[in-house]
């Protein structure tokens, strides 16, 4: 079964050609030995000429390699300028640059090998067989490459977006062929494979221009609701980043009365407003001698320092 599979998937090597090549090498070797015995001067001259010829091929291959790498850098710079001029999405630009760089590098290496006199047709067949075996061994890498293509097509996020996925959150700094790089809020570099990312649940906090910050604030029994709402409205009015709001009594329980506060802000202002409003609210309510309920002060979606309940 395995033999049949290999015969159908791997390139077939022509045994007759291999035998002919082996015979040719044997014949050349025997002729050189005979010449070396009968005419050493001619043999040495041929050997020197062959060495010089091969040396020139090596020098040519090195020159081609150096020039090729220089041209690849120039092509990438031209592509980057073109992307910037056309305001191309950074995710597409990063992925395209990575792919073009790999393809051009393979072409340069193949050209160098051909310059050395190696039969590139046979090399291609050998690389195809090796590539298939390598592909089976690196199936995860191919999955990540396919995941990168999916991310490029469906664009669930772009470079610069703040996302949460696979238990991590951060700003997308790079999307390459096999992975995506995030920079966390504490400046850690997080690399997530594209295969896992393309099939994961992704929260993109930068997709919309606006976000809503929700506060649930439990106050003690006896709190004047109208006075509380009036005070909170005055705090909101002083913050120009908040363009809409909603305040209401949300719940009554044995520990007190719960108020809900909803603030609409621009997405980049979410965290600054979250921290600033939280601090200002706590300070101003204490000045007015408002009493919080004994259980907790909770801000939905994020753990509160005063949250003592699970």
N, C-alpha and C positions, 0 to 999 in steps of 0.2 A: 504493500500500500504506500509506504513512504517512498520507495523507489519510483513508483508511478507518479507520485506527486512531484518529486524533484524533476522527473523527466518532462513533466508538463509545465513546470514553472520556471526552471532555470534554463539559460541558454545552452544549446547543445554544442559541445566542443568538437571540431572536426579532427578526428584521430589521424586521418591521412595527412592533414597539414602538419600536425605535430611531428609525425614520423619524417616527413620531408624536411622540416626545419631541423630536426635532430641530425639527419643525414648530411644536410648542407653544412652544419656547424662542424661535424666530424671531418668532412672532406676539406673544409677550409683549414682546420687545425692540422691535418695530415700534410697538406700542401705547404703550410708555413714551416712545419718541422723539416720537410724535405729541402725547402729552399735554405733554411737556416744551416743545414748540414753541408749543402753543396755551395751556397753563396751567402756567407754570413753578412757581408756588407749590404747586399740587396735586402736581406731580411730585416736588418736593423733599420735601413732607410725606410722601408715600408712601415715598420712599427712606429718610427718617429713621425712619419706623415700621418698615420692613423691617429696617433696621440694628439698631434697638432689639430687635425680635423675635428676630433672629439672635443678638444679644449675650446676651439672656436665655437662649437655648438653650445658648450656649457656657458661660455661668455655671452653668446647671443640669447640663451634662455634667461640668464640673470638680467640682462638689459631689458628683455621683454617683460620680465616679472616686475622690475622696478618701475618701468614706464606704465605698465598695466595698473599697478597700485596707485600711481600718481593720477592716471586718468580716472580711476574709480573715485578718488577723492574729489576731482574736478566735477565729475558727473553728479556726485552727491551734493556738492555746493550749488551747482546750477539748479538741481531739483529743489533744494531748500529755498533758493531765491524765488523760483517759480511758484512754490507753495505759498510763500509769504506774500508775493505780489497778488496771487489769486485768492488769498485768505482761505486756503485749504484747511480743513479740519486737522488739528495736530495729531489726532489718533491715526488718521489715514496717512499723513505725512511720515510719521514715525514708522509705521508698519511697512509702507512702500520702500522707504530708505533701507530698512533692514533686509527686505527681500531682494531688492536690486543689488545691494552690496554682496550678498551671498552668491547670487547667480553670476555676476560679473567676475567675482573671485574664482569661481569654478572654471569659467571660460578662460581666464588668464592662465591658470594652472594647466589646463588641457593644452593650450597653445604652447606653453613652455615644454611640456612633455613631448609634443609633436616635433618641436625644434630639435630636441635631443635625438630624434630619429626613431622614436618608439611608434609603433603602428597604433594610431589612435582608434582605429576600428576594433582591433582586438581588445584594446584598453576599454573601449565603451562596453563591449560584451562582458568583460571581466567586472567592470564597475556595476553593470546591471545585475549580475549575479550577486556580487558583494552587497549592492544596495538593497536587494530583496532580503538577503539574510540579515543585514543591519536593520532594515525596516521592521522585521519580525522581532528583533531584539529590542528595538527602540519604539515599540508601539505606543508607549506613553508620550514620547516626544511628538510622534505624528498626530496623536490625539490633541496635543496642545497646539500644534500648528493649525489643525482643522478648527480648533476652538478660536484661534486668533482670526481666522477667516470669518467665522460666524460673528465675532464681536465687531469686525470691520463692516460686515454687511448690515447687521441689525442696529448697531451703534447704541447700546444701552447706556453708554457714557462716553465722554471724551476727555482728553487731557485737560486737567484743571478742575474737573468735577470732584466733589467730595462724595464718596460712596461708602457703603457698608456691605461687605460680602465675605462669606467663608469665616465669619467670626472676627473679621478685621475691619477697620475703618480708616480712611485717610484720603488725601488728595491724589488723584491720578497724575503721575509725573511722566510715565512712559508706557507705551503699548508696543511690544516688539513681536517677533514671529511666534514665540512660545510662551511668553509670560507677560504679566502686567505689574508695573511697579507703583506702589503707593507710598506716600510720605504721611506718617501718622501725625497727630496733633502734638506728640512729644518728640517729633523729629526722628522717628525710627523709619528705616527703609523696609518695606514689606513687599515681597515678591510672591505673587500668586500665579500658578500655572493657568494658562488660558483654557485648557480643557476643563478644569474644575470650575473656572469662573464663568464659562459660557453656559454651563448647566446649573448654576447656582441662583438662588434668590438674591437679587441686587437691589439695595436701597440707594437711589441716586438723589441726594439732597440738593443737588444743584440743577436738576432738570427744570424745575419751575422757578420763576422769578421771585415768587413770594412764598413764605412759610408762616405757619401759625404756631405760636408758643402758648401752651395750655398750662395754667396754674390751678391747682385745687388746694384751697386754703381753709382748713378747719378752724373756726373761731369758737370761743367759749359761749355757753348759753348766756343770754342776756345782752349779747352784742346788738347794737342798734344797726339794723341792716341798711337803712337809708344813709346814715352817717358813714358807715363803712364804704358803701358804694361811692358816695360823694368824695371821700378821701382818696380812694383808688383812682377815680376819674381825674382828680387833680394831679396825681402822680403820672398818669398816662399822658395828660395834656402837656406836661413839661418835657416829654421825650418826643422829639421830632421824628425819630425813626419809626414810631408806631403810627400807621396811617388808618387803622380801624381797630375796634375793640368791642368786647362783649363781656358784661358782668351780670351774674345772676346767682340766686340761692340755688344750690345744687342738691343738697341733702340735709336731712335732720336726723340726728341719732342721739344716743344716750350721752355722748361726750360733748356734743355741741352742734353747731350749724356750719355746714360746708358751703363755701362760695367758690364758684368757678370763674376764672378770668381767662379770656382768650384774646391774644394780641396778634395782629397781622403785621408782618414786617417783610422787608426784602431779604432774600435768602442769605446774602453775605452778612446781614445784621443779626442773624438768628442768635448766635452764641453771645455776642456783646450785649444784646437786649436781654437775653436769658439771665446772664450774671448781674448786669446793672439793675434790672428791674427787681430781681430777687432781693438784692442788697437794699435798694431804696425802699422797697415795700416793708421789709423787716424794720428798718430804721424809723420810717415815718409812722408806722402803726404803733411802735413802742412809745414814740413821742406823744401820741394821742391817747396812751394808756389803754389800747385795745389788748384784749387777752386772747391768746391762742388756745385752742382746745388741747387737752392733755395728751392726745395720742400722737399726732404727727402733722407735719406740713409737707405736702407731696406736690411735686411737679411732674405731670404725666410724661412718660417716655424717658425720663431720666431720674436716676436715684438722687434723693435729697439728703443733705447732711443731717437733717432732723428726722429722717425716716427710720424709725426703730422697728417697723413691722415688715414682714416678708411679703 
